[in-house]
Protein backbone atom coordinates (compact mmCIF):
# COMPACT_ATOMS: atom_id res chain seq x y z
CA UNK A 1 0.00 0.00 0.00
CA UNK A 2 1.46 3.33 -1.07
CA UNK A 3 0.75 6.73 0.39
CA UNK A 4 -1.86 8.74 -1.48
CA UNK A 5 0.79 11.37 -2.19
CA UNK A 6 3.55 8.99 -3.31
CA UNK A 7 5.23 8.77 -6.67
CA UNK A 8 6.18 5.16 -7.30
CA UNK A 9 9.61 5.23 -8.86
CA UNK A 10 10.51 3.18 -11.90
CA UNK A 11 13.30 0.66 -11.29
CA UNK A 12 14.78 1.42 -14.69
CA UNK A 13 14.88 4.93 -16.11
CA UNK A 14 12.99 4.70 -19.41
CA UNK A 15 14.94 7.66 -20.81
CA UNK A 16 18.20 5.72 -20.68
CA UNK A 17 17.66 2.99 -23.26
CA UNK A 18 20.52 3.04 -25.77
CA UNK A 19 21.40 6.64 -24.94
CA UNK A 20 25.10 7.44 -24.82
CA UNK A 21 26.64 7.37 -21.35
CA UNK A 22 29.39 9.39 -19.74
CA UNK A 23 32.55 7.83 -18.34
CA UNK A 24 30.84 7.30 -14.98
CA UNK A 25 27.83 5.53 -16.51
CA UNK A 26 25.40 8.44 -16.18
CA UNK A 27 23.30 9.53 -19.13
CA UNK A 28 24.95 11.90 -21.61
CA UNK A 29 22.03 14.23 -22.25
CA UNK A 30 22.66 17.96 -22.33
CA UNK A 31 19.02 18.75 -21.50
CA UNK A 32 18.68 16.50 -18.46
CA UNK A 33 21.94 16.39 -16.60
CA UNK A 34 22.29 14.68 -13.23
CA UNK A 35 24.26 16.75 -10.77
CA UNK A 36 27.84 15.80 -11.41
CA UNK A 37 31.11 16.48 -13.21
CA UNK A 38 31.45 18.69 -16.27
CA UNK A 39 33.19 17.83 -19.53
CA UNK A 40 36.20 19.80 -18.29
CA UNK A 41 36.54 17.52 -15.27
CA UNK A 42 36.17 14.32 -17.28
CA UNK A 43 38.85 15.49 -19.72
CA UNK A 44 41.26 16.37 -16.91
CA UNK A 45 40.73 13.05 -15.15
CA UNK A 46 41.33 11.15 -18.38
CA UNK A 47 44.56 13.06 -18.95
CA UNK A 48 45.65 12.18 -15.41
CA UNK A 49 44.86 8.50 -15.97
CA UNK A 50 42.07 8.44 -13.39
CA UNK A 51 39.08 6.10 -13.55
CA UNK A 52 35.69 7.68 -12.94
CA UNK A 53 33.41 5.81 -10.54
CA UNK A 54 30.57 3.67 -11.81
CA UNK A 55 27.83 5.78 -10.24
CA UNK A 56 25.08 3.15 -10.41
CA UNK A 57 27.28 0.58 -8.67
CA UNK A 58 28.40 3.15 -6.08
CA UNK A 59 24.77 3.85 -5.20
CA UNK A 60 24.02 0.14 -4.74
CA UNK A 61 27.11 -0.36 -2.58
CA UNK A 62 26.10 2.47 -0.28
CA UNK A 63 22.53 1.22 0.13
CA UNK A 64 23.84 -2.26 0.88
CA UNK A 65 26.14 -0.83 3.57
CA UNK A 66 23.14 0.80 5.28
CA UNK A 67 21.08 -2.39 5.12
CA UNK A 68 24.01 -4.35 6.56
CA UNK A 69 24.28 -1.96 9.50
CA UNK A 70 20.52 -2.11 10.12
CA UNK A 71 20.52 -5.88 10.26
CA UNK A 72 23.55 -6.00 12.56
CA UNK A 73 21.74 -3.75 15.04
CA UNK A 74 18.28 -5.32 14.59
CA UNK A 75 16.70 -2.01 13.57
CA UNK A 76 13.57 -1.91 11.44
CA UNK A 77 14.96 1.00 9.47
CA UNK A 78 16.75 4.31 9.54
CA UNK A 79 15.23 7.76 9.10
CA UNK A 80 17.63 10.49 7.95
CA UNK A 81 17.17 14.24 7.85
CA UNK A 82 20.86 15.13 7.51
CA UNK A 83 21.40 16.09 3.85
CA UNK A 84 24.66 14.15 3.64
CA UNK A 85 23.05 10.99 4.97
CA UNK A 86 20.23 11.47 2.46
CA UNK A 87 22.85 11.86 -0.26
CA UNK A 88 24.66 8.71 0.87
CA UNK A 89 21.47 6.63 0.96
CA UNK A 90 19.97 7.83 -2.32
CA UNK A 91 22.48 10.03 -4.20
CA UNK A 92 19.64 12.56 -4.26
CA UNK A 93 20.63 16.21 -3.99
CA UNK A 94 18.48 19.27 -3.41
CA UNK A 95 19.71 22.56 -1.91
CA UNK A 96 22.17 20.85 0.43
CA UNK A 97 23.34 23.96 2.26
CA UNK A 98 19.82 25.35 2.68
CA UNK A 99 18.42 22.06 3.97
CA UNK A 100 21.23 21.79 6.51
CA UNK A 101 19.47 24.51 8.48
CA UNK A 102 15.96 24.01 7.08
CA UNK A 103 15.32 20.26 7.48
CA UNK A 104 12.70 19.84 4.75
CA UNK A 105 13.80 16.48 3.31
CA UNK A 106 14.01 12.98 4.77
CA UNK A 107 14.66 9.42 3.68
CA UNK A 108 13.53 6.13 5.21
CA UNK A 109 15.48 2.97 4.48
CA UNK A 110 14.09 -0.32 5.79
CA UNK A 111 16.18 -3.29 6.84
CA UNK A 112 15.22 -4.98 3.57
CA UNK A 113 16.30 -1.99 1.47
CA UNK A 114 12.95 -0.30 0.78
CA UNK A 115 13.62 3.41 0.26
CA UNK A 116 11.17 6.30 0.64
CA UNK A 117 12.27 9.90 0.01
CA UNK A 118 10.37 12.95 1.21
CA UNK A 119 11.51 15.91 -0.85
CA UNK A 120 10.92 19.62 -0.57
CA UNK A 121 7.52 20.58 -1.91
CA UNK A 122 7.08 20.12 -5.67
CA UNK A 123 10.65 18.80 -6.07
CA UNK A 124 9.95 15.14 -6.75
CA UNK A 125 11.18 15.54 -10.35
CA UNK A 126 14.74 15.99 -9.07
CA UNK A 127 15.07 12.34 -8.06
CA UNK A 128 12.76 10.33 -10.31
CA UNK A 129 15.78 9.08 -12.29
CA UNK A 130 17.23 7.32 -9.21
CA UNK A 131 16.13 3.66 -9.46
CA UNK A 132 16.96 2.69 -5.86
CA UNK A 133 14.27 5.03 -4.50
CA UNK A 134 11.01 3.09 -4.30
CA UNK A 135 8.73 6.01 -3.42
CA UNK A 136 9.03 9.78 -3.55
CA UNK A 137 6.61 11.71 -1.36
CA UNK A 138 6.02 15.39 -1.97
CA UNK A 139 6.61 17.37 1.21
CA UNK A 140 5.59 16.42 4.73
CA UNK A 141 9.03 16.12 6.35
CA UNK A 142 9.33 19.82 7.21
CA UNK A 143 7.98 20.51 10.68
CA UNK A 144 10.48 23.12 11.82
CA UNK A 145 9.17 26.50 12.90
CA UNK A 146 10.01 28.52 9.77
CA UNK A 147 7.66 26.47 7.59
CA UNK A 148 5.29 24.97 10.20
CA UNK A 149 4.90 27.87 12.61
CA UNK A 150 2.64 26.97 15.50
CA UNK A 151 1.41 23.88 13.62
CA UNK A 152 4.68 22.03 14.21
CA UNK A 153 3.05 19.37 16.37
CA UNK A 154 0.17 18.34 14.06
CA UNK A 155 2.46 18.29 11.03
CA UNK A 156 4.98 16.18 12.94
CA UNK A 157 2.17 13.86 14.06
CA UNK A 158 1.09 13.36 10.46
CA UNK A 159 4.67 12.56 9.43
CA UNK A 160 5.10 10.13 12.34
CA UNK A 161 1.97 8.37 11.15
CA UNK A 162 3.61 7.75 7.78
CA UNK A 163 6.70 6.33 9.47
CA UNK A 164 4.54 4.15 11.69
CA UNK A 165 2.75 2.76 8.62
CA UNK A 166 6.04 2.07 6.83
CA UNK A 167 7.52 0.29 9.81
CA UNK A 168 4.46 -1.93 10.27
CA UNK A 169 4.49 -2.77 6.59
CA UNK A 170 8.23 -3.40 6.30
CA UNK A 171 9.18 -4.75 9.72
CA UNK A 172 6.06 -5.99 11.48
CA UNK A 173 6.59 -5.95 15.23
CA UNK A 174 10.08 -4.44 15.19
CA UNK A 175 9.62 -0.88 16.50
CA UNK A 176 13.33 0.06 16.66
CA UNK A 177 14.02 2.98 14.32
CA UNK A 178 17.39 4.68 13.91
CA UNK A 179 17.08 8.46 13.45
CA UNK A 180 20.02 10.75 12.74
CA UNK A 181 18.61 14.22 13.55
CA UNK A 182 15.07 15.34 14.21
CA UNK A 183 13.19 18.39 15.45
CA UNK A 184 11.76 18.06 18.97
CA UNK A 185 8.07 17.84 17.82
CA UNK A 186 9.05 15.00 15.49
CA UNK A 187 10.82 13.07 18.22
CA UNK A 188 7.82 13.38 20.53
CA UNK A 189 5.45 12.31 17.77
CA UNK A 190 7.54 9.22 16.99
CA UNK A 191 7.59 8.18 20.63
CA UNK A 192 3.83 8.80 20.91
CA UNK A 193 3.10 6.10 18.33
CA UNK A 194 5.36 3.61 20.09
CA UNK A 195 8.50 3.93 17.98
CA UNK A 196 11.76 3.30 19.84
CA UNK A 197 14.13 5.97 18.52
CA UNK A 198 17.74 4.76 18.29
CA UNK A 199 21.06 6.36 17.32
CA UNK A 200 20.90 6.85 13.56
CA UNK A 201 24.00 9.02 13.31
CA UNK A 202 26.13 6.23 14.77
CA UNK A 203 24.67 3.78 12.27
CA UNK A 204 25.19 6.07 9.28
CA UNK A 205 28.73 7.06 10.27
CA UNK A 206 29.71 3.40 10.53
CA UNK A 207 28.03 2.62 7.21
CA UNK A 208 29.90 5.47 5.54
CA UNK A 209 33.28 4.62 7.09
CA UNK A 210 34.26 1.88 4.62
CA UNK A 211 34.52 3.06 1.02
CA UNK A 212 33.91 0.80 -1.95
CA UNK A 213 36.06 0.91 -5.08
CA UNK A 214 33.76 3.44 -6.78
CA UNK A 215 33.73 5.78 -3.78
CA UNK A 216 37.52 5.65 -3.73
CA UNK A 217 37.62 6.43 -7.46
CA UNK A 218 35.19 9.31 -6.86
CA UNK A 219 37.44 10.58 -4.08
CA UNK A 220 40.51 10.40 -6.34
CA UNK A 221 38.65 12.43 -8.95
CA UNK A 222 37.48 15.02 -6.42
CA UNK A 223 41.01 15.34 -5.04
CA UNK A 224 42.39 15.82 -8.55
CA UNK A 225 39.86 18.59 -9.18
CA UNK A 226 40.81 20.21 -5.88
CA UNK A 227 44.52 20.00 -6.68
CA UNK A 228 43.95 21.62 -10.07
CA UNK A 229 42.02 24.41 -8.34
CA UNK A 230 44.74 24.82 -5.72
CA UNK A 231 47.27 25.07 -8.56
CA UNK A 232 45.25 27.98 -9.93
CA UNK A 233 45.37 29.57 -6.48
CA UNK A 234 49.13 29.19 -6.42
CA UNK A 235 49.38 30.95 -9.79
CA UNK A 236 47.37 33.87 -8.41
CA UNK A 237 49.28 34.20 -5.15
CA UNK A 238 51.28 37.42 -5.11
CA UNK A 239 51.87 40.27 -2.67
CA UNK A 240 48.81 42.52 -2.59
CA UNK A 241 46.14 39.89 -3.24
CA UNK A 242 43.38 39.78 -0.63
CA UNK A 243 42.75 36.56 1.27
CA UNK A 244 39.14 36.45 0.05
CA UNK A 245 40.22 37.05 -3.54
CA UNK A 246 42.62 34.11 -3.39
CA UNK A 247 40.04 31.92 -1.65
CA UNK A 248 37.46 32.66 -4.34
CA UNK A 249 39.64 30.86 -6.91
CA UNK A 250 39.06 27.53 -5.18
CA UNK A 251 35.29 28.06 -5.24
CA UNK A 252 35.19 29.11 -8.88
CA UNK A 253 37.37 26.29 -10.18
CA UNK A 254 35.46 23.69 -8.12
CA UNK A 255 32.06 24.81 -9.38
CA UNK A 256 33.30 25.01 -12.98
CA UNK A 257 34.15 21.30 -12.82
CA UNK A 258 30.89 20.14 -11.24
CA UNK A 259 31.97 20.40 -7.61
CA UNK A 260 29.42 21.48 -5.04
CA UNK A 261 30.54 23.70 -2.15
CA UNK A 262 33.28 24.54 0.36
CA UNK A 263 32.67 23.55 3.99
CA UNK A 264 34.67 26.39 5.54
CA UNK A 265 36.56 29.54 4.50
CA UNK A 266 39.85 28.98 6.30
CA UNK A 267 42.59 30.80 4.42
CA UNK A 268 44.72 33.32 6.26
CA UNK A 269 47.99 35.18 5.80
CA UNK A 270 50.79 36.69 7.86
CA UNK A 271 49.87 37.27 11.52
CA UNK A 272 46.35 35.93 10.88
CA UNK A 273 47.81 32.41 10.55
CA UNK A 274 48.23 32.39 14.36
CA UNK A 275 46.06 31.36 16.10
CA UNK A 276 44.45 28.99 13.61
CA UNK A 277 40.77 28.75 12.54
CA UNK A 278 40.49 32.39 11.48
CA UNK A 279 38.49 32.83 8.28
CA UNK A 280 39.48 34.51 5.03
CA UNK A 281 39.08 38.26 5.23
CA UNK A 282 40.03 41.42 3.35
CA UNK A 283 43.67 41.46 4.52
CA UNK A 284 46.10 41.90 1.62
CA UNK A 285 49.24 39.84 1.61
CA UNK A 286 52.66 41.43 1.82
CA UNK A 287 56.06 40.05 0.75
CA UNK A 288 57.37 37.47 3.20
CA UNK A 289 53.96 36.37 4.51
CA UNK A 290 53.00 32.79 5.10
CA UNK A 291 49.64 31.92 3.52
CA UNK A 292 47.91 28.87 5.00
CA UNK A 293 44.63 27.21 4.06
CA UNK A 294 42.47 24.12 4.52
CA UNK A 295 40.55 23.13 1.37
CA UNK A 296 37.48 21.47 2.99
CA UNK A 297 36.17 21.23 -0.58
CA UNK A 298 33.11 19.18 -1.45
CA UNK A 299 33.90 18.42 -5.05
CA UNK A 300 32.39 16.31 -7.84
CA UNK A 301 30.13 13.45 -6.68
CA UNK A 302 29.83 15.27 -3.35
CA UNK A 303 33.16 13.79 -2.24
CA UNK A 304 35.24 15.89 0.12
CA UNK A 305 38.82 16.80 -0.79
CA UNK A 306 40.40 17.94 2.45
CA UNK A 307 44.08 18.83 2.57
CA UNK A 308 46.06 21.79 3.85
CA UNK A 309 49.09 23.66 2.63
CA UNK A 310 51.13 26.63 3.78
CA UNK A 311 52.93 28.75 1.18
CA UNK A 312 55.51 31.51 1.24
CA UNK A 313 54.38 34.71 -0.48
CA UNK A 314 56.90 36.66 -2.52
CA UNK A 315 60.26 36.16 -4.23
CA UNK A 316 62.46 36.33 -1.15
CA UNK A 317 63.68 33.56 1.13
CA UNK A 318 61.58 32.33 4.06
CA UNK A 319 62.95 33.03 7.51
CA UNK A 320 64.55 30.27 9.52
CA UNK A 321 61.56 30.38 11.88
CA UNK A 322 59.07 29.92 9.03
CA UNK A 323 61.02 26.94 7.76
CA UNK A 324 61.28 25.49 11.28
CA UNK A 325 57.52 25.68 11.79
CA UNK A 326 56.92 24.01 8.44
CA UNK A 327 59.46 21.26 9.18
CA UNK A 328 57.80 20.38 12.49
CA UNK A 329 54.35 20.28 10.89
CA UNK A 330 55.66 18.09 8.07
CA UNK A 331 57.37 15.69 10.50
CA UNK A 332 54.20 15.47 12.60
CA UNK A 333 52.02 14.53 9.63
CA UNK A 334 54.49 12.08 8.07
CA UNK A 335 55.25 10.33 11.37
CA UNK A 336 51.58 9.87 12.16
CA UNK A 337 50.82 8.65 8.64
CA UNK A 338 53.51 5.98 8.98
CA UNK A 339 51.51 4.32 11.80
CA UNK A 340 48.49 3.68 9.59
CA UNK A 341 47.55 0.12 8.71
CA UNK A 342 44.54 -2.14 9.08
CA UNK A 343 44.11 -3.52 12.59
CA UNK A 344 45.68 -0.59 14.44
CA UNK A 345 43.33 0.71 17.11
CA UNK A 346 42.25 4.32 17.27
CA UNK A 347 43.45 4.41 20.88
CA UNK A 348 46.91 3.23 19.79
CA UNK A 349 47.13 6.07 17.28
CA UNK A 350 46.42 8.53 20.08
CA UNK A 351 48.94 6.91 22.43
CA UNK A 352 51.78 6.38 19.93
CA UNK A 353 51.36 9.46 17.78
CA UNK A 354 54.10 12.01 17.20
CA UNK A 355 54.55 14.16 20.28
CA UNK A 356 54.24 17.88 19.65
CA UNK A 357 57.00 20.09 21.08
CA UNK A 358 55.72 21.69 24.29
CA UNK A 359 55.50 25.18 22.78
CA UNK A 360 52.84 24.01 20.29
CA UNK A 361 50.63 21.87 22.53
CA UNK A 362 48.30 24.65 23.69
CA UNK A 363 47.34 25.56 20.12
CA UNK A 364 47.25 21.99 18.78
CA UNK A 365 44.72 21.20 16.09
CA UNK A 366 41.37 19.74 17.17
CA UNK A 367 42.26 16.21 16.01
CA UNK A 368 45.32 14.26 14.92
CA UNK A 369 43.27 12.60 12.20
CA UNK A 370 39.66 12.28 11.11
CA UNK A 371 37.61 10.22 8.70
CA UNK A 372 36.65 11.68 5.33
CA UNK A 373 34.03 10.91 2.71
CA UNK A 374 31.10 13.13 1.81
CA UNK A 375 32.47 15.44 4.52
CA UNK A 376 34.59 15.17 7.66
CA UNK A 377 33.34 11.89 9.14
CA UNK A 378 33.89 9.31 11.87
CA UNK A 379 36.35 8.62 13.41
CA UNK A 380 38.02 11.45 15.28
CA UNK A 381 41.54 10.47 16.36
CA UNK A 382 42.25 12.76 19.28
CA UNK A 383 45.43 14.02 20.90
CA UNK A 384 46.19 12.49 24.31
CA UNK A 385 45.17 15.75 26.00
CA UNK A 386 41.69 15.48 24.42
CA UNK A 387 41.20 11.71 24.67
CA UNK A 388 37.68 10.53 25.61
CA UNK A 389 37.77 7.00 27.08
CA UNK A 390 35.41 4.66 25.24
CA UNK A 391 34.43 7.17 22.56
CA UNK A 392 36.27 5.57 19.64
CA UNK A 393 37.14 2.05 20.72
CA UNK A 394 37.57 0.63 17.20
CA UNK A 395 40.33 -0.29 14.74
CA UNK A 396 41.39 0.81 11.26
CA UNK A 397 39.90 -1.25 8.44
CA UNK A 398 40.78 -1.47 4.74
CA UNK A 399 38.68 1.00 2.78
CA UNK A 400 38.67 3.68 5.47
CA UNK A 401 39.86 7.11 4.37
CA UNK A 402 41.46 9.55 6.79
CA UNK A 403 42.93 13.03 6.90
CA UNK A 404 46.13 13.43 8.92
CA UNK A 405 46.60 16.95 10.26
CA UNK A 406 48.99 19.31 11.99
CA UNK A 407 48.87 22.91 13.08
CA UNK A 408 52.12 24.33 14.41
CA UNK A 409 51.94 27.76 15.98
CA UNK A 410 53.05 28.89 19.44
CA UNK A 411 50.90 31.00 21.72
CA UNK A 412 51.90 34.59 20.98
CA UNK A 413 53.85 33.57 17.88
CA UNK A 414 53.65 35.74 14.77
CA UNK A 415 52.75 32.93 12.34
CA UNK A 416 51.66 29.31 12.14
CA UNK A 417 51.76 26.44 9.65
CA UNK A 418 48.87 24.14 8.71
CA UNK A 419 49.47 20.88 6.78
CA UNK A 420 47.15 17.95 6.04
CA UNK A 421 47.14 14.83 3.86
CA UNK A 422 44.24 12.60 2.76
CA UNK A 423 44.94 8.86 2.80
CA UNK A 424 43.37 5.45 2.14
CA UNK A 425 43.81 2.49 4.50
CA UNK A 426 44.80 -0.63 2.54
CA UNK A 427 45.36 -4.28 3.44
CA UNK A 428 49.11 -3.68 3.73
CA UNK A 429 49.27 -0.13 5.09
CA UNK A 430 48.08 3.12 3.55
CA UNK A 431 48.10 5.03 0.29
CA UNK A 432 48.57 8.78 0.28
CA UNK A 433 45.84 10.05 -2.05
CA UNK A 434 47.12 13.64 -1.96
CA UNK A 435 49.38 14.70 -4.84
CA UNK A 436 49.54 18.45 -4.18
CA UNK A 437 53.19 19.47 -3.63
CA UNK A 438 54.43 21.21 -0.53
CA UNK A 439 56.05 24.62 -0.98
CA UNK A 440 59.70 23.85 -1.83
CA UNK A 441 60.77 27.19 -0.38
CA UNK A 442 59.63 26.01 3.06
CA UNK A 443 60.98 22.47 2.88
CA UNK A 444 64.21 22.04 4.84
N, C-alpha and C positions, 0 to 999 in steps of 0.2 A: 504494500500500500504506500503510495507516494503522497506527499503533501499536496494540497490543492494549489500551492503556489510554486511547485517544483518545475524545473526543466529537466527532463530525463536526458542525460548526455549520451550521445552515440559513442560506442566503443571504438569505432573507426571513423576518422574524419572523412566524409564523402568528398571533400574538395581535394584530397591528396591524390588518389588514383595514380596515374602515371606521371603526375607533375614532377618537374625537375626538383631535386633536393639540394640543399646546401651541404657543405662539408660535414656539418654536425647532424645531418639527417632531417633538419626542419625544412618546410616547404619553401621553395624559391619563388615567391610571388610578391612582386613589388607593391601590390595593392592590399595585401593582407599579410603583414609581416608580424611574426611573433617577436616579442621583446627579445633582443639578442644582438649579437655582433653585427657590425657593418662590413661591407665589402673590403674596406680599408684594413680592418682587423684580420679578416680571413687571409688576405694577401700577405700581411706581415707575418702571421703565424706560419704560413706555408714557406715563406722565405727563411724563417728560422728553423724549419724542420719539425714544427710542433704538430701534434695530432689533435684535432678538435674532438670534443667529447661526442659520443652518440647520445643525444639528448633524450630520446625515447627510453633507452636502456638506463640512463641515469635516473630518470623519474621512477622507473620500476624498482630499481635498487633501493632508492630512498624509501618508497612506500613499504617495501619488504622489511627494511630495517625497523620501521615504526611497528609493523605488525609483530615482528620478532620480539621487540621490547614489551609490547602489550601482553603477549602470551607468557613471557617469562614472569611478569608481575601479576598475572591473572586479573587484568583489567578488562572491562567490557569494551572500552574505547578510550580515545583521547580527544579532548576538545581544545582547540588552539585559537587564541585571539592574537597572539604575537605575530606580526607580519612575516617575520623570518621563519617561524615554524610553519605558517601557512604556505610560504614559498617552498620550504623543504618538502612538505607533504604532497603538494599539488603542482608545483612550479607555476602557480598562478600569481600574477603581480598586478596590483592596482594601488597607486598612490602610496607607496610604502612609507614614506616619511610622514605624510599626513595621517595615515592610519596608526602610526606608532603612538600618536597622542589623541587620536579620535578612533577608538576601537569599534569600527563599523563592520568588520569582516570576521568570519570564523570558519573553521573547518572541523568536521567530526570524522574520525577514522575509527572504524570498528576493528575488533580483534581478528575479524576475517577479511579485512581490507576493503570494506564498503566505505565510500568517501562521499560526504555531503559538504558542499561549500555554500556558505551564506555570503553573498557579495554586497557591496554598497548598492543602494537602490538604483535600478535600471542599468546595472553594469554586468548582467549575466553574459552578454555577448563577448566579454573579454576572455572568457575561459571555456567557451563551448568547444574549442578545438582540442582540449586536453582530455584524452580518452580514459584516464584513470579516475576522473571525477564522475561518480555515478549520478549525482543530482546536483543541480545548482538552484538555490533558493534566493529569491530576490528580496533583499533586506531582511530585517527582523533581528539581526545580531547587535544592533546599536541601541544600547539602553544606558548610555552615559548622558550626563545632564545637558550638554550642548544640544543634542538632537531629541532627547526624550523629555527634558524639563521635569516637571513634577509628576509625569507619568512613567518615571523610571520603573517603578515596581510592577505595574500591570504589563508593561512591555517585556520586562524580564521574566515575568510569570508565563507569558505566552511563549517566549523562547524556551524556557525550561520545559514546557509541555512538549515541544518538538523533540528535545533531547530525550525526555522520558519515553516518548513513543519510539524513537530510534533504538534506544537501549533495549526496550522490551522486544522489539522486532529482531534485533541483531544478536542479543545476548541472553534473552530470557530472564532468569532470576539473578544474574550477575549485575549488581548495582554499583560496582566500583568504576568510577570514571576519573581518568586523569585530566586535569585542567591546568593549562600553563599560567594564564593571567585572566582575571575576571573582575568586573565591577562589583561592588558590594551587593547591590540589589540582585544581580545575577547569582552570586554565591548563595544568598539566602533563599532564592527561588529554587535553586537546584536541591538544596537540603530539604526544602519544604515538600518536595515530591519524593523524598526518600533516596536520593542519589548520594552515595558516599564519595565526596570529592577528594581525590588523591593528587600527588605531586606530579603534575604534567611537565613542568619545566625540567625536572630531573630526568624523566623518561625521554624527552625530546633531546636534551643535551647528550645523553648517552647514545641515542640513536644516531645523532649527527656526528659523533666523535670519530667513527671509523669511516674513511672515505673509500668508495669504490674506484675502479680504474677510470671511469668517466669523470667523476668528481675531481680526481687528481689531474686528469688532462685539462679539465675546465680551469682548475687552479693554475696550472702551468700557463695557460693562455692568458688568464687575467693578470698574472705576474708579468708576463711579457709585455702586455699592454701598459701596465704601470711603469715598467722599466723604460719603455719608449717615451712615455710622458715625462718621467723624471729626467731622461736625457734632454728633452726639450727645455725643462726647467734649468738644467745645467748650462745650456746654451744661452739662456736669457740672464743668468746671474752675472751681475756687474755692479760696481759701486753706484749707488744712487737709485737702484730699483727698490720699490716698496715691498715689504713682506707680502702684503695682500696681492700685489701685482704678480709676484713670483708664484704665489700659491694658486692663483687663478689659472695658471698654465696647466697644472695637474687636472683640475676640473674640466677644462675645455678639451684637452686631449683625450681624457677618459670618455666623456660624453660622445665625442666625435667617432669613437670606435665601438659604441654600443654599451659602454659602461653605465653605471647607474647613479651612484652618489659617493660622497666622501663622508666618513663617519665623524671626523673631527676637523679642526682647522689649525693644527699644531705645526706651525712654522715660525721660527723666531730667529733673530739675528743679534750679534753683539751682546750687550749686557742683558738682553731679554732672553738669552739662552739659559740663564741661571737666576732663580730656580726654574725647573722644568714645568711643563703643562700650561705655559702661557700661550695664548692664541695669536694667530697672525694679525697684525695691526698695520697702521700707516707708517711705521718707522722705516726710514730709508737707510739702506746699508751704506757703510763707509769702508774704504780700503782697510784690510786687516781684520775685518769681522769674521767670526765663525757664523755660519748659517746652518741651523739644525732643523730637521723636520721628521715627522712620522706620517707615512702615506695614508694609512687607514682607509684605503680606497676600495670601495665595492665596485668591481669592474664587470666585464661581460659575464653573463650567466649568474650574476649576483654573487660571484665568488670574491672574497676579500683578499686583497694583496696588501700585506702589512709589513713593511720594512722601514728602517730608519737610516738616515745618513746625516753626516755633518760635513760641511764643505768650508773651505777657506775662500774668502771673497777678495779678489784683487790679484795683482801680478807680483806682489812681494813674497817674502818667505814667512811662513807661520812662526810664531814665537816658540821657544822651547816649551813653555807651559802649555800652549795649545796642542803641541805634538805629544806631550806627556799625557794630557787628558785623553786624547784620542787613543793612545797606545794602551792605556789601562782599560778603556771601554772595549777595545778590540780583543784584548786578552780575556776579559770577562766573558764576552760572548763566545769566543772560540773554545775556551776551556769548558764552559757549560755545555756547548754543543757536543763536545767529544764524549760526554757521558751518556748520550742518547742511544738507546737500543731497546728492542722489545724485551719485556720482562723486568726492566728497572722500575722500582716503585717511585711514585711521586714523592713520598717522604724521603727516599734516598737522595733524590735530586736536591731537595732542600738541604739535607744534612751534608752532602758531599760537594755542593756547588762551590764555585770560585768565591773566595772570601774577599769582599771589598776592603780596600784600605780604610782605616778608621775615619779619615777625613771626609769620606764620601758616603758613610753609612746613613747619616741623618737625612740625606736627600736621595736615598736609593729609589729606584723605580718601584712602582706598585707591585710588580711581580718579576720573578726571574724569567718565567716562561708562561705562555698561555696557549690554549688551543685556538685553532683558526679554521674557518670554513666559510659560511655565509657572512660571518662577522667574527669578532672575538668570541670564543666559545670555551666551554669546559675542556680541559681543567685549568685551574690557576695554580701554578707552581710558585709558592711563596718563599720569600727570604726567611731565614730562621727567626728573625725578629718579629715576623708577622704570622708565623705558623699557627694554624688552628687545628689542634688535635682532632682526628677523626673526620675532618672535612673532605679530604681527598685521599682516602685510603685505597688507592687503586694502582695499577701498573701500566706502563706504556705497552701499546699493542701495535702490530703492523697496520698501516693505513691511517694512523693518527697523524695529524699535521699540527705543528707547533711553531710559535714565534719565540725566539730567544732574544732577550733584551738587556740593555744596559744604559743607565744614565749616570754619567760621572760629572759631578759638579759639587764643589765644597760650599758649605754655608758661608755666605759672604764673599764667595769667589766672583770674579768678573764674568766668567763664561762657563759653559758646560758642554758636554758632548753626548749625543744620543745616537746609539747604533742598535740595529735589530736585523735578524735574519729569519727567514721562513723556511721550515724544514719538514721533511716527510720521514716518518719512522718506517723502516723496512725490516725484513726478517733478520738481516745481518748487522744493522746499525741505523744509519740515517742518511738521507740525501739532502743536501742543501739546494733548495729550489730557487734561491735568490741568485741572480746573475749580475745585479747592479754593482759596478765597481766602487770601492772606497776611494776617497780623495787621495791620490798619490802624494800630494803635498803634505798631508798630515800623517802619512804612514812612516814610522821610524824603521 
